[in-house]
Amino acid sequence: MPQSQLPYLPRVDALVAHPAVFDDSPEAERLFAEAMAECDAFHRPRQLYLDHLAQRFRFHPPLSPEPGDWRRLPPLFAGVMKLHRFLSIPEEEVALTLTSSGTGGQKTQLCLDRDSLARVEGMGRVVFRALGFCDPEPAHYLMFGYDPSEASDVGTSWSAAQKMACAPAKSVRWLIRRDPSGAFDFDPEEAARYLLERKDDAPLRLVGFPAFMHRAFLEAARLSPGVKVHPRSFLLAGGGWKSHGGTPMTAAAFAAFAEETVGLPAERVRDTFGMAEHGVPYGACRFGHHHVPVFGRMLVRDPLTLEILPHGQEGLLELLTPYNGAQPNQAVLSSDLAVLGRDCPCGLPGDYLASVRRGGVHQHKGCAVAAQEILNRRGGTAR
């Protein structure tokens, strides 16, 4: 058999296997710096565009394994990843390709070889466990996302399925599926009835887009006023807190709404932040802050100068990680505007994402935006 051409990245593997997920020690920084240098040394000779960025940013490689040197790395703009695959490995070594959009348009393609896929799956498991998202009791899963049997390459479907590792599945119901015309659709009454039929049998695990949950909760409250789900139920959202009409909400307001309509305890409402171009999950603590794990970093850059800004100032969000050997997404600059904080009152050390909002004149049509269009076709409002 032909020999595999997958990269050998032992320092990256050591970082991902680090036992303290939210370690902010000098040792953890050393591991991250070494892994970033190893990752960049693999990708740079294989990517001419990285040399172009290096000249533009006056970056003189190689990236050193010294702590903090990774901050010099020129970022790859997320929008460029919609135009090119940037593969650093042979096409036949790609184990999984995930896209960022649910209903067409230009799509980011996150490509993973088998080792990188194993790393990103492992990162999700340890982050969710460390944040208290996991429970040994079997649960009924209501998946407010695209059915992966009909959208296997959509990034949000894949990430939602990964969250099913948080508790054993007693049953699973995907709620955004193709209708007879082939278009994705969502039936809020079906979702509400599924919730009501299983609410007393076992905890519910509600995973996916908040806007769809909001609509289903209204329908459940209409069908069964005063309904209360099992007290160990858990909501794990992604895609931004929104009402069924697409109106932004705070995490606290959405949690209060969930408690009022279906009796889900507000402290058991959490979410995650992530980007298809990046792949690392950032889970929220009880204060709603998305914490940066040991195998990722966040920077905020001035939108005009691209200078790195201090904590507390808003700018373009940059995400860094060395786990992927298939593509050079070790430093990705997004169009999102973010503010970073440090040393959260929840007790976890290090940096956290204090706020994030979409930037730019035109709203990027990612999975959450595309999904909202499905609700809009339904009229958005409860009956």
C-alpha positions as CSV (number, residue, x, y, z in Angstrom):
1,M,0.0,0.0,0.0
2,P,1.2,3.6,-0.7
3,Q,2.7,5.3,2.4
4,S,0.5,8.0,4.0
5,Q,1.5,11.6,3.5
6,L,-0.1,12.8,6.6
7,P,1.9,15.3,8.7
8,Y,3.6,14.1,11.9
9,L,2.9,16.7,14.6
10,P,4.0,15.4,18.0
11,R,4.0,18.8,19.7
12,V,0.5,19.4,18.5
13,D,-0.6,16.0,19.8
14,A,1.0,16.8,23.2
15,L,-0.8,20.1,23.4
16,V,-4.2,18.6,22.6
17,A,-3.6,15.8,25.2
18,H,-2.7,18.3,27.9
19,P,-4.8,17.3,30.9
20,A,-5.8,20.8,32.2
21,V,-8.2,22.2,29.5
22,F,-8.1,25.7,30.8
23,D,-4.5,25.9,32.0
24,D,-3.1,29.4,31.8
25,S,0.4,28.5,33.1
26,P,3.8,29.3,31.5
27,E,4.1,25.6,30.8
28,A,0.8,25.6,28.9
29,E,2.0,28.7,26.9
30,R,5.2,26.9,26.1
31,L,3.3,23.9,24.8
32,F,1.1,26.1,22.6
33,A,4.0,28.1,21.2
34,E,5.9,24.9,20.3
35,A,2.8,23.4,18.7
36,M,2.1,26.6,16.7
37,A,5.7,26.7,15.4
38,E,5.5,23.0,14.4
39,C,2.2,23.5,12.6
40,D,3.5,26.6,10.8
41,A,6.7,24.9,9.8
42,F,4.7,22.1,8.1
43,H,2.2,24.4,6.2
44,R,4.5,27.3,5.1
45,P,6.5,25.4,2.5
46,R,3.3,24.0,1.0
47,Q,1.4,27.3,0.8
48,L,2.6,30.1,-1.5
49,Y,-0.1,32.4,-0.2
50,L,1.4,32.3,3.3
51,D,4.6,33.7,1.9
52,H,2.6,36.5,0.3
53,L,1.1,37.3,3.7
54,A,4.5,37.1,5.4
55,Q,5.8,39.8,3.0
56,R,2.7,42.0,3.5
57,F,2.9,41.8,7.3
58,R,6.8,42.0,7.3
59,F,6.8,38.7,9.0
60,H,10.2,36.9,8.8
61,P,9.8,33.1,9.3
62,P,10.3,30.7,10.8
63,L,7.9,31.1,13.7
64,S,9.9,30.3,16.8
65,P,8.8,28.0,19.6
66,E,9.3,30.9,22.1
67,P,6.2,31.8,24.2
68,G,4.2,34.6,22.6
69,D,6.0,34.5,19.2
70,W,2.8,33.1,17.7
71,R,1.4,36.6,18.0
72,R,3.6,37.6,15.0
73,L,1.9,35.1,12.7
74,P,0.1,36.8,9.8
75,P,-3.6,35.7,9.9
76,L,-5.5,34.2,7.0
77,F,-8.7,36.1,6.4
78,A,-11.8,33.9,6.8
79,G,-13.3,35.2,3.6
80,V,-10.4,33.9,1.6
81,M,-11.1,30.4,2.8
82,K,-14.4,30.6,0.8
83,L,-12.4,30.9,-2.4
84,H,-9.7,28.3,-1.9
85,R,-9.3,24.9,-0.1
86,F,-5.6,25.6,0.8
87,L,-4.8,21.9,1.2
88,S,-1.4,21.0,2.5
89,I,-2.0,17.2,2.0
90,P,-3.1,15.1,-0.9
91,E,-6.8,15.2,-1.7
92,E,-7.1,11.4,-0.9
93,E,-5.9,12.0,2.6
94,V,-8.9,14.3,3.5
95,A,-11.0,12.3,6.0
96,L,-13.8,14.9,6.3
97,T,-14.8,18.2,4.7
98,L,-17.2,20.6,6.5
99,T,-18.9,23.6,5.1
100,S,-20.1,26.8,6.7
101,S,-23.4,27.4,4.9
102,G,-26.7,25.6,5.0
103,T,-28.4,26.8,1.9
104,G,-25.9,27.7,-0.8
105,G,-23.7,30.6,-1.6
106,Q,-19.9,30.6,-1.2
107,K,-18.9,28.2,1.5
108,T,-15.9,27.8,3.7
109,Q,-14.5,24.3,3.5
110,L,-12.8,23.0,6.6
111,C,-10.8,20.0,5.5
112,L,-9.5,17.5,8.1
113,D,-7.2,14.5,7.8
114,R,-7.8,11.6,10.1
115,D,-5.4,12.8,12.9
116,S,-6.8,16.4,12.8
117,L,-10.3,15.0,12.9
118,A,-9.4,12.9,16.0
119,R,-7.9,16.0,17.6
120,V,-10.9,18.3,17.1
121,E,-13.3,15.6,18.3
122,G,-11.2,15.1,21.4
123,M,-11.0,18.8,22.0
124,G,-14.8,19.1,22.0
125,R,-15.2,16.3,24.5
126,V,-12.8,17.7,27.1
127,V,-14.1,21.3,26.8
128,F,-17.7,20.2,27.3
129,R,-16.8,18.0,30.3
130,A,-14.7,20.7,31.9
131,L,-17.5,23.2,31.7
132,G,-20.1,20.8,33.3
133,F,-22.1,20.2,30.1
134,C,-22.0,16.4,30.6
135,D,-24.4,14.1,32.5
136,P,-24.3,10.3,32.8
137,E,-28.1,10.0,32.7
138,P,-29.6,9.0,29.3
139,A,-31.5,11.8,27.6
140,H,-33.8,12.5,24.7
141,Y,-32.0,14.7,22.2
142,L,-34.0,17.3,20.3
143,M,-31.6,18.5,17.6
144,F,-32.5,22.0,16.3
145,G,-30.1,21.7,13.4
146,Y,-29.8,20.2,9.9
147,D,-30.3,16.4,9.8
148,P,-26.8,15.1,9.1
149,S,-28.2,12.3,7.0
150,E,-29.3,15.0,4.6
151,A,-26.6,17.6,5.2
152,S,-23.5,15.6,6.3
153,D,-21.0,18.2,5.3
154,V,-22.7,21.2,7.1
155,G,-20.4,22.3,9.9
156,T,-23.2,23.0,12.4
157,S,-24.7,19.6,11.9
158,W,-21.4,17.9,12.6
159,S,-20.7,20.1,15.7
160,A,-24.2,19.5,17.0
161,A,-23.7,15.7,16.7
162,Q,-20.4,16.0,18.6
163,K,-22.4,17.5,21.5
164,M,-24.3,14.2,21.8
165,A,-21.2,12.9,23.6
166,C,-22.3,14.9,26.6
167,A,-25.0,12.4,27.7
168,P,-26.1,8.9,26.6
169,A,-28.9,9.1,24.0
170,K,-32.2,7.6,24.8
171,S,-33.7,8.9,21.6
172,V,-32.6,11.4,18.9
173,R,-34.8,13.7,16.7
174,W,-33.3,16.0,14.1
175,L,-35.8,18.9,13.4
176,I,-34.5,20.6,10.3
177,R,-35.0,18.2,7.5
178,R,-35.7,18.3,3.8
179,D,-39.4,18.5,2.7
180,P,-40.7,16.8,-0.5
181,S,-39.4,19.7,-2.6
182,G,-35.9,19.1,-1.4
183,A,-35.7,22.3,0.6
184,F,-34.9,22.3,4.3
185,D,-37.9,22.9,6.6
186,F,-38.8,23.1,10.3
187,D,-42.1,22.2,11.8
188,P,-42.5,24.0,15.2
189,E,-45.5,22.0,16.2
190,E,-43.7,18.7,15.5
191,A,-40.8,19.9,17.7
192,A,-43.2,21.0,20.5
193,R,-45.1,17.7,20.5
194,Y,-41.9,15.7,20.6
195,L,-40.8,17.8,23.6
196,L,-44.2,17.3,25.4
197,E,-44.3,13.6,24.8
198,R,-40.9,13.0,26.3
199,K,-40.6,15.7,29.0
200,D,-41.4,13.4,31.9
201,D,-39.7,10.2,30.7
202,A,-36.1,11.5,30.9
203,P,-34.0,14.7,30.7
204,L,-34.2,16.5,27.4
205,R,-31.0,17.6,25.6
206,L,-31.8,20.6,23.4
207,V,-29.0,21.3,20.9
208,G,-28.7,23.7,18.0
209,F,-30.0,27.1,16.8
210,P,-31.7,29.2,19.5
211,A,-34.2,30.8,17.2
212,F,-35.8,27.4,16.4
213,M,-35.8,26.5,20.1
214,H,-37.6,29.9,20.9
215,R,-40.3,29.1,18.3
216,A,-40.7,25.5,19.6
217,F,-41.0,26.7,23.2
218,L,-43.7,29.1,22.3
219,E,-45.6,26.3,20.6
220,A,-45.1,24.0,23.5
221,A,-46.5,26.6,25.9
222,R,-49.5,27.1,23.6
223,L,-50.2,23.4,23.5
224,S,-49.6,22.8,27.2
225,P,-49.7,25.9,29.3
226,G,-47.5,25.6,32.4
227,V,-45.4,22.8,30.9
228,K,-42.2,21.9,32.8
229,V,-39.4,19.8,31.3
230,H,-37.4,17.3,33.4
231,P,-35.3,19.3,35.9
232,R,-32.0,17.8,34.6
233,S,-32.7,18.8,31.0
234,F,-30.0,20.9,29.4
235,L,-29.9,23.4,26.5
236,L,-26.7,23.7,24.5
237,A,-27.0,26.3,21.8
238,G,-24.9,27.6,18.9
239,G,-25.4,30.3,16.3
240,G,-26.2,33.3,18.6
241,W,-29.1,34.0,21.0
242,K,-32.1,35.1,18.9
243,S,-35.9,35.0,19.1
244,H,-37.9,33.1,16.4
245,G,-38.1,36.4,14.5
246,G,-34.3,36.7,14.4
247,T,-34.2,39.5,17.0
248,P,-30.9,39.3,19.0
249,M,-31.3,38.5,22.7
250,T,-28.9,38.3,25.6
251,A,-28.0,34.9,27.0
252,A,-29.8,35.8,30.3
253,A,-33.0,36.9,28.5
254,F,-33.1,33.7,26.5
255,A,-32.5,31.6,29.6
256,A,-35.3,33.4,31.4
257,F,-37.6,32.8,28.4
258,A,-36.8,29.1,28.5
259,E,-37.5,28.9,32.2
260,E,-40.8,30.8,31.8
261,T,-42.2,28.9,28.8
262,V,-41.1,25.3,29.4
263,G,-39.6,25.3,32.9
264,L,-36.0,24.7,31.9
265,P,-33.8,25.9,34.8
266,A,-32.0,29.0,33.6
267,E,-28.6,27.8,35.0
268,R,-28.9,24.8,32.6
269,V,-29.0,27.0,29.5
270,R,-25.5,27.4,27.9
271,D,-24.0,27.9,24.4
272,T,-20.9,27.5,22.4
273,F,-19.1,29.8,20.0
274,G,-17.1,28.7,17.0
275,M,-16.3,29.2,13.4
276,A,-16.1,26.6,10.6
277,E,-12.8,28.1,9.5
278,H,-11.3,27.4,12.9
279,G,-12.9,24.3,14.4
280,V,-12.2,24.8,18.1
281,P,-15.3,25.0,20.4
282,Y,-15.5,27.8,23.0
283,G,-18.0,26.9,25.6
284,A,-19.8,29.3,27.9
285,C,-19.6,29.3,31.7
286,R,-22.5,30.2,34.0
287,F,-21.7,33.9,33.4
288,G,-22.1,33.5,29.6
289,H,-18.4,34.0,28.9
290,H,-16.8,31.7,26.2
291,H,-13.5,30.5,27.6
292,V,-10.4,29.9,25.6
293,P,-9.0,26.4,26.1
294,V,-5.3,25.5,26.2
295,F,-5.3,24.5,22.5
296,G,-6.7,27.8,21.2
297,R,-6.0,31.5,21.4
298,M,-7.9,34.7,20.6
299,L,-6.6,38.1,19.6
300,V,-8.5,41.3,18.8
301,R,-7.1,43.5,16.1
302,D,-7.8,47.1,15.1
303,P,-10.0,47.0,11.9
304,L,-7.9,49.7,10.2
305,T,-4.3,49.0,11.3
306,L,-4.6,45.3,12.3
307,E,-2.6,46.1,15.5
308,I,-3.4,43.8,18.4
309,L,-5.6,45.5,20.9
310,P,-5.7,45.1,24.7
311,H,-8.4,43.4,26.7
312,G,-11.6,45.4,26.9
313,Q,-11.3,47.0,23.5
314,E,-13.4,45.9,20.5
315,G,-11.9,44.9,17.2
316,L,-11.7,42.1,14.6
317,L,-11.6,38.7,16.2
318,E,-8.6,36.4,15.3
319,L,-8.6,32.8,16.2
320,L,-5.5,30.7,16.5
321,T,-4.9,26.9,16.9
322,P,-2.3,24.4,15.6
323,Y,-4.4,21.2,15.5
324,N,-5.1,21.0,11.7
325,G,-2.5,19.4,9.5
326,A,-4.7,19.4,6.4
327,Q,-5.1,23.2,6.0
328,P,-3.2,26.3,7.2
329,N,-5.9,27.6,9.5
330,Q,-3.5,28.2,12.4
331,A,-4.4,31.9,12.4
332,V,-7.8,33.0,11.0
333,L,-9.0,36.6,11.0
334,S,-12.8,36.9,11.1
335,S,-15.1,39.8,10.3
336,D,-16.7,39.5,13.7
337,L,-16.2,42.3,16.2
338,A,-15.2,41.1,19.7
339,V,-14.0,42.1,23.1
340,L,-11.8,39.9,25.2
341,G,-11.8,39.6,29.0
342,R,-9.6,37.9,31.5
343,D,-10.0,36.0,34.7
344,C,-13.7,35.4,34.8
345,P,-15.6,35.5,38.1
346,C,-16.6,31.9,37.4
347,G,-13.0,30.9,38.5
348,L,-11.6,29.7,35.2
349,P,-8.2,31.3,34.5
350,G,-7.1,33.0,31.3
351,D,-8.9,34.7,28.5
352,Y,-12.6,34.6,27.6
353,L,-14.8,36.1,24.9
354,A,-16.7,38.8,26.6
355,S,-18.8,39.9,23.6
356,V,-19.0,39.2,19.9
357,R,-21.1,40.7,17.1
358,R,-21.1,40.5,13.3
359,G,-19.1,43.2,11.5
360,G,-19.2,44.4,7.9
361,V,-21.8,46.0,5.7
362,H,-23.3,42.7,4.5
363,Q,-24.2,40.0,6.9
364,H,-22.2,36.8,6.1
365,K,-24.6,34.0,5.1
366,G,-23.3,31.3,7.4
367,C,-25.3,28.4,8.9
368,A,-27.3,30.5,11.4
369,V,-28.2,33.1,8.9
370,A,-29.3,30.5,6.4
371,A,-31.3,28.7,9.0
372,Q,-33.1,31.8,10.0
373,E,-34.5,32.0,6.5
374,I,-36.3,28.8,7.1
375,L,-38.1,30.3,10.1
376,N,-38.8,33.4,8.1
377,R,-40.5,31.3,5.4
378,R,-42.7,30.0,8.2
379,G,-43.7,33.5,9.1
380,G,-41.5,33.6,12.2
381,T,-44.4,34.1,14.6
382,A,-46.3,31.6,16.8
383,R,-49.9,31.0,16.1
